[in-house]
Structures are given as C-alpha cells and as structure tokens.
Amino acid sequence: MTTSQDTSAAVAHFAGRLAFETDVADVHADLAAGTPFTLVDVRSQESWDQGHVPGAVHLPGGKVRLRAGQIINRDLPVVTYCWGPGCNAATKAALEFAKLGYEVKEMIGGFEYWVREGFAYDTSDGPVQPEADPLTAPAGA
C-alpha cells in the first residue's frame, strides 16, 4: 500500500464507527457488569424462539417505529441485533430508533457471533450453552 492517507479522516471514520457499533464480546461484558441499556432483538418470532440473547427484548424491526415508544425506555441506550453480518435488519432498526430520538448502537456480528463466541442463549425450550467456535474464540475461552 503506497497511498498517503489523511489520518484525521481515518480517526473520524473509526471513531464514528465505534460511536454507533459494538460487538458481541462488549455486549456480553456489559450485560455481566449490569451496565444499563436495552438489548433489542429485531428478528422474526420464529428466529427469537429458536434462540436469543438472555435479557433481550423482542421487537421485530418492522415494528420499531410503531411500538418502540410503548415498550423501550427512552432513558436507556439501545443496542439492536439481528441474525448476523449478512443481515441488515439491526442497522435498519437502529436507524428507526435514532429517528425516534433514542441513543442507539448496533451489535455487529449479531446472534450468529453471540453463539459462535460460546455465549449462553435462551430458546423457547429453555437455555442453551454452546461450545465456542474455535475460529471466533480462543480455545478454552
């Protein structure tokens, strides 16, 4: 790579991303620490039943504009997630929350990476503790 880069633009770009994105490890740590925020799963009912992050609120993305004000506390930051990197429903939902005046971030990696990291999740049949995927989490983590 032989191009010159405006480092101030790079700083602004990456700081901007971190201001509006978080990852599954940080969300897991914040939940464990009791950090106050609302985690919102924006996937379908079937996906929610198949598995979701413990403590998350289920609000399908298409319903955010209509129902957020009734069920999501405006005084707490919101973190949205959907299935995984190939799904932009969390981005669309985060945009709707922002338009409604909520402080919001998107959990990059989504539920897919939550499971791949080996973090526990809930299903309609009860809790599940998956093994960590060695491609995403160090062995023994």
C-alpha positions in Angstrom: 0.0 0.0 0.0 1.7 3.2 -1.2 -1.1 5.7 -0.9 -0.9 8.6 1.6 -3.8 8.8 4.0 -5.4 11.7 5.8 -5.1 10.3 9.3 -7.6 12.8 10.7 -10.2 11.4 8.3 -9.3 7.9 9.4 -9.6 8.9 13.1 -13.0 10.4 12.4 -14.2 7.4 10.5 -13.2 4.8 13.1 -14.3 6.9 16.0 -17.7 7.3 14.2 -18.0 3.5 13.8 -17.2 2.9 17.4 -19.8 5.5 18.5 -22.5 3.6 16.8 -21.4 0.0 16.8 -20.5 -2.5 19.5 -19.6 -6.2 19.3 -20.9 -9.3 21.0 -18.0 -9.5 23.5 -18.6 -5.9 24.6 -22.4 -6.5 24.9 -21.7 -9.7 26.9 -19.3 -7.9 29.2 -21.8 -5.0 29.7 -24.6 -7.4 30.5 -22.4 -9.2 33.0 -21.4 -5.9 34.6 -25.0 -4.8 34.9 -24.5 -1.8 32.6 -27.9 -0.2 32.0 -29.1 -0.5 28.4 -31.8 -2.2 26.4 -30.8 -5.0 24.1 -33.3 -5.4 21.2 -33.6 -8.5 19.0 -35.3 -7.3 15.8 -35.7 -10.8 14.1 -38.9 -12.7 13.5 -40.8 -14.6 16.1 -39.5 -17.9 14.7 -35.9 -16.7 15.0 -36.5 -15.4 18.5 -38.0 -18.8 19.6 -35.0 -20.6 18.0 -32.6 -18.6 20.1 -32.0 -15.1 21.6 -29.7 -13.3 24.0 -30.9 -13.6 27.6 -32.4 -10.4 28.7 -33.1 -9.1 25.2 -36.4 -7.5 24.3 -38.1 -8.9 21.2 -39.2 -6.2 18.8 -39.2 -7.2 15.1 -37.5 -4.5 13.0 -40.6 -3.6 11.1 -42.4 -2.7 14.3 -39.8 -0.4 15.8 -41.4 2.8 14.5 -44.9 1.7 15.8 -44.1 0.1 19.2 -40.7 1.4 20.5 -42.2 4.2 22.4 -44.6 1.9 24.2 -42.1 -0.8 25.3 -38.5 0.6 25.1 -37.3 3.0 27.8 -36.1 6.2 26.2 -33.8 7.0 29.1 -31.5 4.0 28.4 -29.2 3.4 25.4 -30.5 0.8 23.0 -28.4 -1.9 21.2 -30.0 -3.7 18.3 -29.1 -7.0 16.8 -30.4 -9.4 14.1 -29.1 -12.7 12.8 -25.5 -11.9 11.7 -23.2 -10.0 9.4 -25.3 -10.9 6.3 -28.4 -9.3 7.8 -29.0 -5.5 7.9 -32.2 -5.6 9.9 -30.3 -4.4 13.0 -29.0 -1.4 11.0 -32.5 -0.6 9.8 -33.9 -0.9 13.3 -31.1 1.3 14.7 -31.9 3.9 12.1 -35.6 3.9 13.2 -34.6 4.2 16.9 -32.3 7.1 16.1 -35.1 8.8 14.2 -37.3 8.4 17.3 -34.6 10.1 19.4 -33.1 7.1 21.1 -29.3 6.7 21.8 -28.6 3.6 19.8 -25.8 1.2 18.7 -25.8 -1.9 16.5 -24.3 -5.1 17.8 -22.1 -6.2 14.9 -21.9 -9.9 14.3 -25.5 -10.4 15.6 -26.9 -13.5 17.2 -24.7 -15.7 14.9 -21.5 -14.4 16.5 -23.1 -14.4 20.0 -23.5 -18.2 19.6 -20.1 -18.7 17.9 -18.4 -17.0 20.8 -19.9 -19.6 23.0 -22.2 -17.3 25.0 -25.3 -18.8 26.5 -28.7 -18.1 24.9 -32.3 -18.8 25.5 -34.8 -20.7 23.3 -38.5 -21.4 23.6 -37.4 -24.8 25.1 -35.0 -23.2 27.7 -31.4 -22.1 28.0 -28.5 -23.4 25.8 -24.8 -23.2 26.5 -23.0 -23.7 23.1 -19.3 -24.6 22.6 -17.3 -21.7 21.3 -16.4 -21.9 17.6 -12.5 -22.1 17.6 -12.5 -19.8 14.5 -14.0 -17.0 16.5 -12.9 -17.5 20.1 -9.7 -18.8 21.6 -9.7 -22.4 22.8 -10.7 -22.6 26.4 -12.2 -19.1 26.5 
